């Protein structure tokens, strides 16, 4: 740059013969004084060149769009309908055969979600036009946190400490219980109209602790047995039961379930989702005569409506049923048959309590003395009757038994890969009965 300045200085002195001593243009750039430069020919006028235009061409890379089909099954190859498959900007739901189609999508991650099953991701690079995706079931091993325990920080912490280091990976919380009271500060209007709000615990607090402990959470809703609601003559069927056949009576428990899902529970389980049994059953049948098929259709219809409300919110739906119905050829008069009900839930929970089985069951004078055999028999009966893709997750007896007997029933469920939930009305669980991790 310095040398250019020096030349321009000389050129400016004269356009003919000149003697010029250029000024040093920088360190070490010198010339002898008086040096005569050679004659310079008169320069032609400088022609102004037109401005140089430069053009920049932009190359756009088009990401190819492709169609993707696939099938979602369990690990045994059973199709899983209702799974949500998402890839970039597109979403599809698997049909009755587990099939899905995503049209004109870019490559990347394909995500599959189905309530009750572990979420799954697979990277699709576009080389294949069809994906076979297997989902693993969510195997739940749970204890019930009764409202008084959930509402007492010290007792709830003790429960968390009890299950730490065991295979327990879930907790069940009552929302509306057998008394008909809702055990937290619900905003559901019908509960408040009935005066059925008795806050005992804070869902946000216990859900936060459960989440920190990595625990799956289930909201238990006692459905059609209700000591408060049954005082309403328009809802009442018989005794302390409201009428399941009146679809107007479906709204309240489903509203509670939706609220539970929005509060952050992972699953809602409907208990007492049936017609009454025992002496009350005769009164109910006299008030509203129904056939077995009609009763089953009513209960199945309710659960289907609940599933339609909860699945879009991401919650799984399960139902507790009498343990005897998985081994019975009838609905036991209560509207529960495993074939129909399992088709409209994600998990079915037969209440396998050997203390409730009559003498002579499976040839045992006292079934309660044979926890493993009675539990195994019920679960094997259930396996042949539930709908494909529906999980079996029994309630197991954790009362009237020693820790070893409870452990024997748990082992029968674990051996079949079903998981379990322990029932103890007082919320007491012997640590020795719980399998360790």
Order of alpha helices (4+ residues) and beta strands (2+ residues): alpha-beta-beta-beta-beta-beta-beta-beta-beta-alpha-alpha-beta-alpha-alpha-beta-beta-beta-alpha-beta-alpha-alpha-beta-alpha-beta-alpha-beta-beta-alpha-beta
